[in-house]
Amino acid sequence: MAELGVADTNGILAMPWIEPERTSAGLGWEHVYVSKQREVPYAATFNAAASHQLIIHLVKPVKVRRGRLRPKNVLPGEMFLQPAHGELSVEVGGELETLHVYLADEALQAGRDKPVRLAEELGTTDPLLEQLALALDATVREWEPSARTYVDQVTALIASQLIRNHSASRPIPEPKATGLSQRQFDQVRDLLAERLHEPVPLKDMAAVAGLSVSQFSRQFKVTTGTAPHRFLLKMRLKQAELLLRTGSVPIADIAAQCGFTHQEHMTRVMRAHLGTTPGALRTG
C-alpha cells in the first residue's frame, strides 16, 4: 500500500491558511498520517474521506460548532473525532494549535467479522488515545527508519482503542442523578480554562454555576469525584504537559501561562503528581 497522505484526508490540511509545523509525509507510513499545525478561525464543509480523523486540541480553549449543534468550548487535551466516509461541516471560532491523526479505514476494519462504525465526537477525552497520538508526533520529530515497527504497533493500538471506546454502537452511560448539570459543569470548566494562569476563587466558580459556595463544592465533587482546586490543578498540569511535549516555549513561560508561581513550583508539582519533571517531558 502507498503512503497515507494529505490526499487521503478530508481536506482540512489542504486549506490555504494551514501551514503544518511537522507531518509524517515522506516517512512511508501506510496506515496513519500525522500533522501538527496552527489553525485560524474558519467555517467550511469538507467531503468524506476514507480515513478517520482524530484531532487533539493542544493550546487554549476554542469554540467549535459541528453541523447545526450549538458551539462547544473545546479545551486542551480534548478531542474531535470524525469517522471515515462522512461529510463534515465545522466552524472554528478562534485560533488554535492542533495535532491531527488520520487512520486508514482498512486499518480499523482489519480482522473484523463485521464492519466497525465510529461515533462523531466533539470535546471528549481519552487519555490513552491522547498519549498514543503524542507518541506518533514525537516519532515524527525524531524519526529514524528503525521506528517503522514502533509506528505500526502504535497505529494498531489507536485502532483498538477507537473500536473499544468510540464505536457508534457502544452503550450510552446513564446520567448521574445528582451533582452539577452538564451546562453548569461546562460553564465552570470554561471559566477555569480562561483563567488558567491566575488564582480562581471558589466563589467565582460557584457564581457561574448559580450556586452557593457550599452547594457548589458538594455538587462539583459528586460530578467529578474531586474537589474544585484539585480539578483546576489537573487542568494546569494537562496544559503544561501538552505545551512541553509539543512545542518549544521556554519552561519558565509555560509555568506562568499555566498558573504556577514559578518554574521550580511547576517542577515540584509535576514530580509529585506525574512522577516526572518539565525537562523530562520536553525531551521524552
N, C-alpha and C positions, 0 to 999 in steps of 0.2 A: 504493500500500500504506500502511496506517496505521502509526503509530509503534510500534516494538517496545518492550514494557514489561514490568513485573513479571508480568502475566498470561500472558506468553509464556515464562516461565521455569519451572523445575521446582518452585518453591515455597520454596526456602531463604530467599530475601529477604522472603518474606511471613510468616516466623516472628515471633511477638510480641516476641522479645528482640532482633531485628535493628533497629538504628537507623542507616541509612546516613548517612555524613558528606556525601556528594555522589553524584548519579546523573545520567544523561542524560535523565531524564524531562522532558518538555516541550520538548525540543530538536528534535523531529521526525526523529530518526534512524530510518530504516525497517528496516535490516537488522542493527543491533547495539544492545545495551543495556549500559551500564556502570554499576557501583556500587562505591563504596569504603566499607568499614564495619569495625567491630569485631564479633567473634563470641565467644560464650561456649560452654563445653562442652555438647555435646548428642549424642543418638543418635536417628536418625529414618530413615524410609523415605519417599522422595519419588516422585511419579508421573512418568512420562515426559513430556517436553516436546518441542516442535517446534524448539527451539533447542539449539545445542551450548554447553556450559558450560565455560569456562576460568577457573580460579581461580589467581591468583598470591598466594602467601603473602609477606607483607611484613615481618613483625617476629617474631623469636624462633622457635625450633623448637616444634613441637607434634605430638603423636602422633595419627595419623588411621588409622582402620580402615575399609576398604572391603569391604562384604559380610562374608564369613567368613574373609577373609585375615587374617594376623597384622598388628598395628598397625605403622605405619611412621612414623619421626620425619621430618616434612617441614620443611625448612629455608627461611629467607628466600630468595626468588628461585626456589624450586621450584614446580611447578605440579600442578594436579589437572585432569584432562580427563574430562568426562562427555559422551559422544556423545548426540545427539538420539534420541528415540524409545526410550529405555531407562530402566527403573526404577532408582533409586539408593538404596542402603542405606549409610549412613555414620555413623561415630561419631567425634566430635572430642573429644580428651582434655584440652584446655586452652584458655585464652583466646587469641585470635589476631586479627590485623589482615589483611584480605584485599582484593584487587581482583578483582571478578567481571566477566567479559566474556561476554556471551551473543550468539551469532551465529545468525541465522536459517538454517535448513537450506537454504532456497531460494538463499541467497547462496553456500553451499558447492557446491550442485549446478548452479548456473547455467553453461550452456555445456558441460556434460559429457555425453558419449555414454552412459556407464554410471554408475549411482549410486555415490557415494563413501561408504564407511563408515569412521568414525574408530575408533581404538582407545581403550579405557579406560586411563587412566594416572594414577599417583599418585607424586608425589615425583620427577618427571622435570624436566629443564631444557631450555630452548630460548631462548637469548639473544635471537634475533630476535623471537620471539613476545612475550617479556617486554617488549622495548623498544617494540613496537607497542602492547601493552596500556597501558603507561605513557604513550605518546603520546596515546592516547584519553582517559586520565584527566586529563592536562594540558589537553586541549581542553575537557573538562567544566569544569575550574577557571576557564579563561579564555575562555569561549565568546563567539563573535561570529558572526553569520549567515553571513559570508563563509567560515567554516570548514567548511561543509557539503561542499564538493567535496573538501577535505582528508580529512574523515572517511570519505567514500566510498572514497577511494584507500587509506587505512589498512585499512579493512574488507576490501577486495579482497585486500590483501597478507596479512592474517591468514588469510583463506580459502585462499589459495595455499600458505601455509606449513603449515597444518594438513593439506592434501592431500598435500603433498610429504613431510613428515616424521612425520606422525601418523596415517596411514591404517592400517586394520586389516590390509591386505594387504602392507604393506611387509616386506622380509626381516628376519629376526631376526639381529642380529650374532653372530658366533661368539665364545664366551667366550675370554678370554685364558688361555694355558696356564700363565703364571707370574704372580707378584705376589700381592697380598692377595686372600683370598676376599671375596665380597660381604659376608658377615657381619662379617669383620674390618674392612673398609673402613667399613661403616655404623657400627660401634662407635667407630672413630676419629673419623669425621666428626661423630657426635653429641657426643663429648667436646669437640671443638673448638667446636662451636656453643654448648654450655652454658657454656664458659669463654672466650667471645669477648672479654670485657672484661679479661682478665688473661693474663700470660705462661703458656704451656703447655710445660713441659719435654718434650724428646723422649722421655725415659724414661717419662713418663706415657702418651704416645701408644703407645709400644711395649708397655707393660704391658696396656692394654686389648685389644691385638691378640694378646697371648700370645707375643710375640717378644722377642729381644734387641734392643738399640738398633741394632746394625749390620744385623741381618736386616731389621728394620722399615724402616730408611732405604732399603735396596736395593729391597725389595718394594713400598714405597709409591711410589717413583719409577717402577717398572715399571707400576704400576696407573694412576697419574695423569699421568705424564710430567713431574712437577715434584717438587721437594723439599718435605718437610712444612712448613717455615717459609714457603715461598712460597705453598703452598696455603692456609695459615692467613691470610696477608696478603690473598689474593684473597677469602676469606670475609669478612674485616673490611671490605674495600673495597665488596664487594657489599652488605652490610648497611647501611653508611653511605650508599651511593648511594640505596638504596630509602627510607631514612628522610628523606634530604634532598629527594627528588623527590616524596614523597607525604605528608609531614607538616610540622609546624611546631615540632618540638623544637629548642631552641637548638643551634647548631652545636657549641659547646663541650661540651654534654652528649652529643651524638652521638659526638664524638671519644672521650669517656671510655667510653661504652657499647660502642664497637667496638674497644677495646683500644689506642687511640693515646694517647701520653703527654699530649698537649695539642692544642688546635685547630691551632696552627701546624704541628705534626708531621703531622697528618692532611692539611693543605693541601699540604705538601711531597710526601707520598707520592702523593696524588691527582694532583698535577701531573706527577709522574714516571711514574706507571703508567697514568693515564687521560687525560692531556693536558688536564685541566680542574681546577677548584677547587670547594670546597664551595659557595661563593657562587654560582658559575655553575650548578651543578646545582640549587640551590634555586630560582633564578629562570628556569631554562631551560625 
